[in-house]
């Protein structure tokens, strides 16, 4: 996994040094409002987080911690591109930010280059984001990075709106995009 930089953010591979910041972020009931288990059980949550930080991932996949370029010690949240354990999906993209980082466009700014990196380096046919129906902010992020609503799914016993993009659709969007790539690799 590599570190990426955008205009305002540093996205670096998440490590155990981020463990306490992730736990603190997940301790905010508003941050995890639309997130299911294991966040309601402290021991399971710690074990899950530890596993997700320490498990190796295939090329182009993993978790990246998000930091502000203006203050590289300020943890804003994380973005992931990770093998999905929900039936029928190959890879899931997701993001979670501290409440203080909401509404600033950071989720979109972090997720877009991670999606591009995943398709460039990963062996994926498609990417999905399963989002709680009431999580309008995350639904908008998914749409901004090119995912489209494809229907309702069961996500660990709860209804979710599935957004997805295929490699072919991503490549077509990238080829027709007039925006320059604003991501750099330090």
Secondary structure as UniProt FT lines:
FT   STRAND          4..5
FT   STRAND          9..13
FT   HELIX           16..18
FT   HELIX           19..26
FT   TURN            29..34
FT   TURN            37..40
FT   HELIX           42..54
FT   TURN            59..60
FT   STRAND          62..68
FT   TURN            69..70
FT   STRAND          71..83
FT   TURN            87..88
FT   STRAND          91..97
FT   HELIX           99..101
FT   TURN            102..103
FT   HELIX           106..121
FT   STRAND          126..131
FT   TURN            133..134
FT   HELIX           136..144
FT   TURN            145..146
FT   STRAND          148..155
FT   TURN            156..157
FT   STRAND          158..166
FT   HELIX           167..176
//
